[in-house]
Structure formats: structure tokens, C-alpha cells
Amino acid sequence: MKRIYLDYSATTPIDRRVFEAMKPYFIKKFGNPSSLHSFGQEASAGVEKAREQAAKLLNCSENEIIFTSGATESNNLAIKGVIKAILLRQKGKIEAQPHIITSSVEHPAILEPLRDIEKAGEAEVTYLPVKSNSIVDVNEFIKAIKENTVLVSIMYVNNETGSIQPIREIGKIIKKINDKKLNEWKKRKPAERGEKPRPIYFHTDVTQAVNYLNCDADWNYIDLLSLSGHKIYGPKGIGILYKRSGVPMKAVQLGGHQENNLRNGTLNVPAIAGLGKAMELLLNKKETEKINSKIRKLRDLLVAGVIKNIPNVILNTDRKNSVPSHAHFTFFGAEGESMLISLDLSGIAVSTGSACASGSLEPSYVLLAMGIKKEICHHSIRFSLGKYTTEAEIKAVIKILPPIIKKLRKMSPL
């Protein structure tokens, strides 16, 4: 039985060119990049090449790239590292508690660190609601900004529905506020100025966006950016945190001096080399556009086939405001986990939502935030396509899925 993989949002296979870039650093160039001898410097050269490749894609300085184990670590370092630095600066001063703005549909790697910060009483957090297409309302964001707002964290693309958040628009608003504060401060007489106003820092997790959207840090007015290698046909266990120069940050783990003392621990050189190559491949706009055009056509073919052949189904992905890879459906009367297992037995891999939340019996908080009823959330699955998806595979899914849904509906007590 030929297996069909439609869970690219969870992870992607390594591109063969990426694998080839990694191979020398497993056996031949195996040195510790922190060592001063030639073995170490050989490995260090590989790290710096990857840093250069990443900086080109994100349009930033090489010294603004921090290698981590993935977006989860990057998100934790961005949020906790910035708040830790701000709290240290505030020590002994009478200032309002720092305020953070995020959305209600963020990845758990954002929501859980924020809840941890709230529980510790280190900051207050506003969780923005989303519209029915899981996109933040910019007007609601503007209303949420306070005098003590220090950090905004909004993901670029939602991992469940594929919806694109208005990152550049949000970044522009933050920059306008920061510029206004600074200009007003400069207009005062030196003796009346006091401390320089603290800006609002803007963080975004671009993990699901890098394959499809412009992640230029300057163009999007981003101060902090997280991503994972395994979502862009690179290796697992490696990621990046971009930190704009001047953004305050303290390390959240200690024990070494790597990555400008912000991310301690021996660097994973083979994975870093692979991530660098994966990011370099994305610089080939012609190839990327061709791939994304193919993915969009296949996603639209899947959507058309599902809607035509299966009654009582809703597409939760807003195709006008999403990346081309996602198609999130609700099949009334068919339970999500049962659909997933039945499809897997037929050789088709899909997901009911975030891979990081798999195993949870709770309904998707993303779907709940979109206004979908709790009992209906359990009848949903996500198809996510990638560059190795074929038309034959999509046609096979369109053929295999309808009888599965029909059978599960007959078994359903609803």
C-alpha cells in the first residue's frame, strides 16, 4: 500500500540538498565549534555560513541570528528573555507591571510561557479574540495597547487553519507608536526628559509562514522572530531566534557562553548546516513560487473534491487569507480521531490539529476561538500539503475519503 503524507504542517521530509549539506559535519567536520583548534574552527565555519544564509533570507545582520533547538525554545527565549531583562531594569523603580499582547489562537509554545509569566505575577497579558476566519482584528489590537505595553507576540500563520495574520500592519502600528513616544521625548528640554521611553517590542513566530510569505524582518517591522527547521524541509531539533540589535534580553538557561551568552549549550552543527541550506533554498524565488503555485492548485483540487463528494462539510480555512498548504474541514457526524485512524489505516496521514497538542481530548482552542461550537470541534481534521504532494495522491484521497466519512456517520450516535 502506497502511503500518502498530508501532514506537512506537523513536519516535512528533509530536502536531499539539505541532507547533503549536513553530511560532512557528522563524521569529517565533527569538531566543537567553540574549540580554538582547527577541528573546532572547521565546524565554526559551517555555523557561520548557516548564519549568513539565514540572515540573507530574513534581511538582517548575522549577529542578530541566534540558533536554538526550534521555535518552541525560540518563543520561550523571546518572551521570557525580554520580560526578564525588562524586570531587571525596573528593579527598585516604581513602574507599572509590564503588559503583553498576544492572540487567543497562538501556538502552545507562546500561550504556555505567557501563562507561566502571568502566574508568577511578572506581567499582565491580553489575549486578543479572532474573527471567524481565525484572524486578529487590527482594531481590537489597537484598543488593547496600554501605556505599559512592552511586548506583542502574534504568529504569522496559524498552524491549524493556515490563516495569515496582518503582521506587517501590526508592525507598522507598533513602529508608529514607538516613533511618537520617542519624538515627544526628544522635544522636551534635556532636564525635563527623564528616562528614554521604552518601546513596544514585536515578536512573531513565522514557522508556518517561511515557505510561503515574505519574512523580511525590516519590511514587517519585526523585532523578534522564531522559526523551526523541520517545517521548511530541514532537520528537526534546530531553529532560529532573530533578535534585532538593541532589544533587551537575558538568557533563560545558564552554563556556557554560546550565541552571545543568550543561548548556552554546544551548537548542533550538522542541524545548523542543514537549516542554513534550507533557508538558502528559499532564496530561489523562481523555484519557491513554482512549488507554491503547485501546492495551491492541489489544495484547491482537494477542497473541490471533498465538497463535491461529501455532504455536510465545512471548510474552516479561509482560502483568500491563508497560505496555500492548508485545508481544515469539519465533517458533521464523523469524529475527528476516528477519521484520522481510518485514513491512517488506508495509508493517508492527516492531523486533527497541532501535533504539539495531539493526545489531548480537549477540543481545539483555535476552533473555539473562531466561534465553532465545542461539540462540532471534535468533527474536524486538517490536511496540509507540501512540495512533494502529487496530483495522484490528492485524487486518491478524494476517492478514499467519502466512504470513510459515510461509514463513520453511520456509526455515530448523533
C-alpha positions as CSV (number, residue, x, y, z in Angstrom):
1,M,0.0,0.0,0.0
2,K,1.4,3.4,-1.0
3,R,1.4,5.8,1.8
4,I,0.2,9.4,1.3
5,Y,1.6,12.1,3.6
6,L,-0.7,15.2,4.1
7,D,0.6,16.5,7.5
8,Y,3.3,18.9,6.3
9,S,2.2,21.4,8.9
10,A,3.5,19.0,11.6
11,T,6.8,18.3,9.9
12,T,8.4,18.0,6.4
13,P,10.8,15.5,5.0
14,I,14.4,16.7,4.6
15,D,15.2,18.0,1.1
16,R,18.0,15.9,-0.3
17,R,20.1,19.0,-0.9
18,V,19.8,19.8,2.8
19,F,20.8,16.3,3.8
20,E,24.0,16.6,1.6
21,A,24.9,19.9,3.3
22,M,24.7,18.2,6.7
23,K,26.6,15.0,6.0
24,P,30.2,16.4,6.3
25,Y,29.5,17.7,9.8
26,F,28.7,14.2,11.2
27,I,32.0,12.5,10.5
28,K,34.6,14.6,8.8
29,K,34.0,18.1,10.2
30,F,32.9,16.9,13.7
31,G,34.7,19.4,15.9
32,N,33.1,21.5,18.7
33,P,32.6,25.0,17.1
34,S,33.7,26.6,20.4
35,S,37.1,24.9,20.3
36,L,40.0,27.0,19.1
37,H,41.9,24.2,17.2
38,S,41.4,23.5,13.5
39,F,38.7,20.9,14.1
40,G,36.7,23.4,16.0
41,Q,37.3,26.2,13.6
42,E,36.2,24.0,10.7
43,A,32.9,23.4,12.4
44,S,32.6,27.0,13.4
45,A,32.9,28.0,9.7
46,G,29.9,25.8,9.0
47,V,27.9,27.5,11.7
48,E,28.8,31.0,10.4
49,K,27.9,30.0,6.8
50,A,24.5,29.0,8.0
51,R,24.2,32.2,10.0
52,E,24.9,34.1,6.8
53,Q,22.3,32.1,4.8
54,A,19.7,32.7,7.5
55,A,20.4,36.4,7.7
56,K,20.0,36.8,3.9
57,L,16.5,35.3,4.0
58,L,15.4,37.4,7.0
59,N,17.2,40.5,5.7
60,C,19.1,41.1,9.0
61,S,22.6,41.2,10.4
62,E,24.4,37.9,11.0
63,N,24.9,38.8,14.7
64,E,21.1,39.1,15.1
65,I,20.7,35.3,14.5
66,I,20.6,33.0,17.5
67,F,20.5,29.3,16.9
68,T,18.1,27.3,19.2
69,S,16.6,23.8,19.2
70,G,13.5,25.0,17.4
71,A,10.6,27.5,17.5
72,T,9.4,26.3,20.9
73,E,12.7,27.3,22.5
74,S,12.9,30.5,20.4
75,N,9.4,31.5,21.6
76,N,10.3,30.9,25.2
77,L,13.6,32.8,24.9
78,A,11.9,35.7,23.1
79,I,9.1,36.1,25.7
80,K,10.8,35.2,28.9
81,G,14.2,36.6,27.9
82,V,12.7,40.1,27.1
83,I,10.5,40.2,30.2
84,K,13.4,39.1,32.4
85,A,15.5,41.9,31.0
86,I,12.7,44.5,31.5
87,L,12.0,43.4,35.0
88,L,15.8,43.7,35.9
89,R,15.8,47.3,34.5
90,Q,12.7,48.1,36.5
91,K,14.1,46.7,39.8
92,G,13.8,49.3,42.5
93,K,11.7,51.7,40.3
94,I,8.0,52.5,40.7
95,E,6.7,51.4,37.3
96,A,3.5,49.7,36.1
97,Q,3.7,45.9,35.6
98,P,4.7,45.0,32.1
99,H,1.9,44.3,29.7
100,I,1.9,41.8,26.8
101,I,-0.5,41.4,23.9
102,T,-1.0,38.1,22.1
103,S,-3.8,36.3,20.3
104,S,-6.1,33.6,21.5
105,V,-5.0,31.3,18.7
106,E,-1.3,31.2,19.2
107,H,0.7,28.0,19.4
108,P,1.1,26.5,22.9
109,A,4.8,27.4,22.8
110,I,3.6,31.1,23.1
111,L,0.5,30.6,25.3
112,E,2.1,28.4,28.0
113,P,5.2,30.7,28.6
114,L,2.8,33.6,28.9
115,R,0.5,31.8,31.4
116,D,3.7,31.0,33.4
117,I,4.7,34.6,33.4
118,E,1.1,35.6,34.5
119,K,1.1,33.0,37.3
120,A,4.4,34.4,38.6
121,G,3.0,37.9,38.6
122,E,5.7,39.2,36.3
123,A,3.4,40.6,33.6
124,E,-0.3,41.0,32.6
125,V,-1.4,39.5,29.3
126,T,-4.2,40.4,26.9
127,Y,-5.4,37.6,24.7
128,L,-7.0,39.1,21.6
129,P,-10.1,37.4,20.1
130,V,-10.1,36.4,16.5
131,K,-12.7,36.7,13.7
132,S,-14.5,33.6,12.3
133,N,-11.6,33.0,9.9
134,S,-9.1,32.9,12.9
135,I,-7.5,36.2,12.0
136,V,-6.9,39.0,14.6
137,D,-9.0,42.2,14.2
138,V,-6.5,45.1,14.0
139,N,-8.9,47.5,15.6
140,E,-9.1,45.1,18.6
141,F,-5.3,45.1,18.7
142,I,-5.2,48.9,18.8
143,K,-7.7,49.0,21.6
144,A,-5.6,46.6,23.7
145,I,-2.5,48.7,23.6
146,K,-1.7,50.4,27.0
147,E,1.0,52.8,28.3
148,N,2.7,49.8,30.0
149,T,2.6,47.5,26.9
150,V,6.1,46.2,26.3
151,L,5.7,43.2,24.1
152,V,3.4,42.0,21.3
153,S,3.5,38.4,20.1
154,I,1.3,37.4,17.2
155,M,2.1,34.4,15.0
156,Y,2.4,35.0,11.2
157,V,0.4,31.9,10.1
158,N,-1.9,29.7,12.2
159,N,-0.7,26.1,12.3
160,E,-4.3,24.7,12.3
161,T,-6.2,26.7,9.7
162,G,-3.3,28.3,7.8
163,S,-4.8,31.8,8.3
164,I,-2.4,34.7,7.7
165,Q,-2.3,37.3,10.4
166,P,-1.8,41.0,9.5
167,I,1.8,41.0,10.7
168,R,3.1,44.0,8.7
169,E,0.1,46.1,9.6
170,I,0.6,45.3,13.3
171,G,4.3,46.0,13.0
172,K,3.6,49.4,11.3
173,I,1.2,50.4,14.2
174,I,3.8,49.5,16.8
175,K,6.5,51.5,15.0
176,K,4.2,54.5,14.7
177,I,3.6,54.4,18.5
178,N,7.3,53.9,19.3
179,D,8.3,56.8,17.0
180,K,5.7,59.1,18.5
181,K,6.9,58.4,22.1
182,L,10.5,59.0,21.1
183,N,9.8,62.2,19.2
184,E,7.8,63.6,22.1
185,W,10.6,62.7,24.5
186,K,13.2,64.4,22.2
187,K,11.1,67.6,22.1
188,R,11.4,68.1,25.9
189,K,14.3,70.1,27.4
190,P,17.1,67.7,28.5
191,A,16.5,68.5,32.2
192,E,12.8,67.5,31.8
193,R,13.2,64.4,29.7
194,G,13.8,61.7,32.3
195,E,14.4,58.2,31.1
196,K,14.2,57.4,27.4
197,P,10.7,55.9,26.7
198,R,10.7,52.1,26.5
199,P,9.4,50.9,23.1
200,I,7.0,48.1,22.4
201,Y,8.8,45.1,21.0
202,F,7.2,43.0,18.3
203,H,7.6,39.2,18.2
204,T,6.2,36.8,15.7
205,D,6.5,33.0,15.2
206,V,6.9,32.6,11.4
207,T,7.3,28.8,11.5
208,Q,4.3,28.1,9.3
209,A,5.0,31.2,7.1
210,V,8.6,30.9,5.9
211,N,7.8,28.6,2.9
212,Y,5.2,30.9,1.5
213,L,5.4,34.5,2.8
214,N,7.9,37.4,3.0
215,C,9.7,37.1,6.3
216,D,11.9,40.1,5.9
217,A,12.3,41.5,9.4
218,D,12.7,45.1,8.4
219,W,9.8,45.0,5.9
220,N,7.5,43.5,8.5
221,Y,8.8,45.8,11.3
222,I,9.7,42.8,13.4
223,D,12.0,42.9,16.5
224,L,11.9,39.2,17.4
225,L,11.2,36.2,15.1
226,S,11.1,32.5,15.7
227,L,11.2,29.6,13.3
228,S,11.9,25.8,13.1
229,G,14.0,23.9,10.6
230,H,11.7,20.9,10.2
231,K,8.9,22.9,8.7
232,I,11.0,24.1,5.8
233,Y,12.4,20.7,4.6
234,G,15.3,21.0,7.1
235,P,16.2,18.8,10.1
236,K,14.3,18.5,13.4
237,G,15.7,19.9,16.6
238,I,17.0,23.1,15.2
239,G,15.6,26.6,14.9
240,I,16.3,30.3,15.0
241,L,15.5,33.3,17.1
242,Y,16.1,36.6,15.3
243,K,16.7,39.4,17.8
244,R,17.0,42.9,16.5
245,S,20.1,44.7,17.8
246,G,19.1,46.8,20.9
247,V,16.3,44.6,22.0
248,P,16.9,43.8,25.7
249,M,17.2,40.1,26.6
250,K,18.5,37.9,29.3
251,A,19.3,34.2,28.9
252,V,16.8,31.8,30.4
253,Q,19.3,28.9,30.7
254,L,22.9,29.1,32.0
255,G,26.0,27.0,31.6
256,G,28.0,28.3,28.7
257,H,28.7,31.4,26.5
258,Q,27.4,30.4,23.1
259,E,25.3,32.7,20.9
260,N,26.3,35.9,22.6
261,N,25.6,34.5,26.1
262,L,21.9,34.2,25.2
263,R,21.5,30.6,24.3
264,N,24.0,28.4,26.1
265,G,25.0,24.9,25.1
266,T,27.1,23.2,22.4
267,L,25.8,24.0,19.0
268,N,24.2,21.3,16.8
269,V,26.5,21.8,13.8
270,P,25.0,19.3,11.4
271,A,21.5,20.6,12.0
272,I,22.6,24.2,11.8
273,A,24.3,23.5,8.4
274,G,21.0,21.8,7.2
275,L,18.9,24.7,8.4
276,G,21.1,27.2,6.7
277,K,20.8,25.3,3.4
278,A,17.0,25.0,3.7
279,M,16.8,28.8,4.2
280,E,19.2,29.3,1.2
281,L,16.9,27.2,-1.0
282,L,14.0,29.6,-0.1
283,L,16.0,32.5,-1.6
284,N,15.4,30.9,-5.0
285,K,12.1,32.8,-5.6
286,K,11.5,31.2,-9.0
287,E,11.6,27.7,-7.6
288,T,9.6,28.7,-4.5
289,E,6.9,30.4,-6.5
290,K,6.6,27.3,-8.8
291,I,6.3,25.0,-5.8
292,N,3.7,27.2,-4.0
293,S,1.6,27.5,-7.2
294,K,1.5,23.7,-7.5
295,I,0.6,23.3,-3.8
296,R,-2.3,25.9,-4.1
297,K,-3.7,24.0,-7.2
298,L,-3.6,20.7,-5.4
299,R,-5.1,22.2,-2.2
300,D,-8.0,23.7,-4.3
301,L,-8.4,20.3,-6.1
302,L,-8.7,18.6,-2.7
303,V,-11.2,21.2,-1.4
304,A,-13.4,20.9,-4.6
305,G,-13.3,17.1,-4.5
306,V,-14.3,16.9,-0.8
307,I,-17.1,19.5,-1.1
308,K,-18.5,17.8,-4.3
309,N,-18.4,14.2,-3.0
310,I,-19.2,14.6,0.7
311,P,-22.3,16.3,2.1
312,N,-22.5,18.3,5.3
313,V,-18.9,19.5,5.3
314,I,-17.5,23.0,6.1
315,L,-14.1,24.3,5.1
316,N,-12.7,26.2,8.1
317,T,-9.7,27.6,6.1
318,D,-10.3,31.0,4.5
319,R,-8.6,30.4,1.2
320,K,-8.4,34.1,0.4
321,N,-6.5,34.8,3.7
322,S,-4.4,31.6,4.1
323,V,-1.2,30.0,2.9
324,P,-1.7,27.5,0.1
325,S,-0.9,24.4,2.1
326,H,-3.8,24.2,4.5
327,A,-7.3,22.7,4.2
328,H,-9.1,22.4,7.5
329,F,-12.5,20.7,7.4
330,T,-15.4,19.9,9.7
331,F,-17.3,16.8,8.7
332,F,-20.6,16.8,10.7
333,G,-21.4,13.4,12.2
334,A,-17.8,12.0,11.9
335,E,-15.5,12.1,14.9
336,G,-12.0,13.6,14.2
337,E,-9.8,10.9,15.9
338,S,-11.9,8.2,14.1
339,M,-11.3,9.9,10.8
340,L,-7.6,10.2,11.5
341,I,-7.3,6.5,12.4
342,S,-9.4,5.3,9.4
343,L,-7.4,7.4,7.0
344,D,-4.1,6.2,8.5
345,L,-5.3,2.6,8.1
346,S,-5.9,3.5,4.4
347,G,-2.3,4.8,4.2
348,I,-3.2,8.6,4.4
349,A,-1.6,10.7,7.2
350,V,-3.5,13.8,8.3
351,S,-4.0,15.6,11.7
352,T,-6.8,16.8,13.9
353,G,-4.8,19.9,14.7
354,S,-1.4,20.9,16.2
355,A,1.0,18.0,16.6
356,C,2.1,19.5,19.9
357,A,-1.5,19.1,21.2
358,S,-2.0,15.6,19.9
359,G,-3.3,13.2,22.5
360,S,-5.4,15.9,24.2
361,L,-9.2,15.1,24.5
362,E,-10.0,18.8,24.7
363,P,-11.5,20.5,21.6
364,S,-9.2,22.8,19.6
365,Y,-9.0,26.2,21.3
366,V,-8.3,27.6,17.8
367,L,-11.7,26.4,16.5
368,L,-13.4,27.5,19.7
369,A,-11.9,31.0,19.3
370,M,-13.4,31.1,15.8
371,G,-16.8,30.6,17.3
372,I,-17.2,26.9,16.4
373,K,-19.2,25.0,19.0
374,K,-17.4,22.6,21.3
375,E,-19.3,19.5,20.1
376,I,-18.6,20.4,16.4
377,C,-14.8,20.9,17.0
378,H,-14.4,17.2,17.5
379,H,-15.5,16.5,14.0
380,S,-12.6,18.3,12.3
381,I,-9.4,17.3,10.6
382,R,-6.5,19.2,8.9
383,F,-5.0,18.4,5.6
384,S,-1.6,20.1,5.0
385,L,0.2,19.7,1.7
386,G,3.8,20.3,0.7
387,K,6.2,20.3,-2.2
388,Y,6.3,16.5,-2.6
389,T,2.5,16.2,-2.7
390,T,1.2,14.9,-6.1
391,E,-2.0,15.2,-8.1
392,A,-2.3,11.4,-8.0
393,E,-2.2,11.5,-4.2
394,I,-4.9,14.1,-4.0
395,K,-7.2,12.2,-6.4
396,A,-6.6,9.1,-4.3
397,V,-7.7,10.9,-1.1
398,I,-10.8,12.3,-2.8
399,K,-11.7,8.7,-3.7
400,I,-10.9,7.1,-0.4
401,L,-12.3,9.7,2.0
402,P,-16.1,9.7,1.1
403,P,-16.8,6.0,2.1
404,I,-14.8,6.5,5.3
405,I,-17.0,9.5,6.3
406,K,-20.2,7.6,5.3
407,K,-19.2,4.7,7.4
408,L,-18.3,6.8,10.5
409,R,-21.5,8.7,10.2
410,K,-23.5,5.5,10.3
411,M,-21.7,4.5,13.5
412,S,-22.1,8.0,15.1
413,P,-24.8,8.3,17.9
414,L,-25.6,11.8,16.6
